[in-house]
């Protein structure tokens, strides 16, 4: 699936948008799939937690460092 280069879901300054595009271009489909799976699993724990921020922060840290292993 491709999105028109002119469409934007988030507001970013031009330099930030260019940087975000460079980062996204480096991701593989497998990496994106793992990230989505991680977020889905986190969502389950997130909804039942009295401290959901911990689950969100942990999921984000896992996504950042998983491919560095």
Secondary structure, DSSP 8 states (H G I E B T S, - for coil): ----TT--SS---HHHHHHHHHHHHT--HHHHHHHHHHHHHHHHHHHT-S-HHHHHHHHHHHHHHHTT-
